[in-house]
C-alpha cells in the first residue's frame, strides 16, 4: 500500500477543517496557503464564493514569504486591506498546516493589525 505524500495528507486535513469552517459576509474566512518560497492569504466570503481581499509574498513589494518575517508582513498587509474593506472579524483557516511557524506568525500579525479571530 503506497504512502500518502505530505501534500495529500495536508489536503485531507484541510477538507476536514473546511467541514466546520466557513466564511460568511459578516465573518469571512482568512485562508492561508504556504509554499516553500511564498505565503498567501485571502479573506473569502464562502456564501458568495468571492475573495474579498488577498495578499501574497509574490507581489512586487512583497516580503520574502519563505520566512517568519515575510509571513508577518503578509499578515499585517491582509489585515489592513480587510479593514479598508470593512471586515473586522474573520474565521481562521490554517489550510491543513500545523498552527506553527509561518502560519502562526501570519495569524498573530493579522491579529495585531486589528483583525479579530
Secondary structure, DSSP 8 states (H G I E B T S, - for coil): -----HHHHHHHHHHHHHHH----SSSEEEEEEE-SS-EEEEEEETTTTEEEEEEETTSTT---TTSHHHHHHHHHHHHHHHHHTT--BEEEE-TTS-SSTHHHHHHHHHHHTT-B-
